[in-house]
Amino acid sequence: MVSITLRVLSRPDVEHLSKIYQGLGLDYDERVLPSIGNEVLKSIVAQFDAAELITQREVVSSRIREDLLQRAGEFNIKLEDVSITHLTFG
């Protein structure tokens, strides 16, 4: 099993604030980011074995960031930063 901790800094797209709050509520980030984060992590991590996750950490991180940016954008959430803070096997 792989355990990955991400740090995600986000903000709403100010041009779509009313749409975000009406559709998702004030806690939009707590409702959306965990689910799309898990979805993206599972998808990307499945493409690498344990050794590659360590040796190609930058590639993995970049792909996670790209996919999260795209998925968050679908909910009008802008991501300022995405980084892997912990990566463990157990």
N, C-alpha and C positions, 0 to 999 in steps of 0.2 A: 504494500500500500504506500502511496505517495501522499505526503501532506505538504501543501503549499499555502503560504500566507501571502496575500497581496496587500499592497497599500495603494488605494485608489483615491485620488483627489478629484472631486467632481463639482460641477455647478450646473444649474439649469440654463438652458438657452433662453435668454431674457425675452427674445421675440416670441416665445411660445409659453410664457409663464401661465397665462390663464388656461391654456389647453392642458398643461402639465398638472396644475392644481385641480382643475375640474375632473380630469380623467384619472389621475393617480393619487391626488390628495397632497397635503403638505409634507407627508413623509415619503414622497416619491422615491427618494434615493434609497431608503431602507426597504422599500418594496421591490424595486427593480434591480438594483446593483447586485445583491446577493444571488438572485436567481440567474441573471445573465453571466455573472462571474463564474458560478459553478458550471454552467453550460459550456462556456468558453474553455475553462480549465480542463474539463473532462475531454473535450474535443481535441485540444492541442496536446495534452499530456499523453493521450492514447497513441499518438504518432511517434513517440520516442520511448526508448528503453531507459532503464535507470541510469546507466553510464552516460548516455547521450544527454539526459536531463542536466547532468552536472557539467559535462564537457562543452555542451552547446547551450549553456544557460542564457547567453545573450540572444541567441536565435529564438529560443523558447520564449523569453521575455518579450522580444519584439513581436512575435506572432500573437502572443496573448494580448499585447497592447493594441495591435492593429484590429484584431477581432472584437475586443471590448469597445474600442472607439466606434466601430461600425454599429455594433448592437446597441450601445448607449445612445448613439445618434438617432436610432429609430424611435427612441422615447424622448427625444429632444433634451438629452443630457450630454453636456460637454465634459470630457475628461481632461483634466490639467496634467495629471501624472499617473502612471501605472507602473509599479515595480514589484518584483518578487522580493519579499523581505526574509522569508524562511523557506527552506526546501529540505524536507527530511523524509527518510524511508523507514518504514516500520511495520 
